[in-house]
């Protein structure tokens, strides 16, 4: 997926109860992403779209075939503040 539009890689943020708990405890944001995208593409896309500093990206594919990305933020950036700016809180 080289030279793809960042908006084709990142589909939408997740704001479920579990995602909010992860925001509060682990300082992570959760996004639904394109199934074929790599961790480095996800990281670059989020940095371009939201101007974030990202520490780590973990991905998981659900049994329904949806790929989720868990984005770890640095300690000086609060995930709940970013979620508020994005509009999911």
Secondary structure, 3 states (H helix, E strand, C coil): CCCCCHHHHEEEECCCHHHHHHHHHHCEEEEEECCCCCHHHHHHHHHHHHCCCEEEEEEEECCCCCEEEEEEECCCCCHHHHHHHHCCC
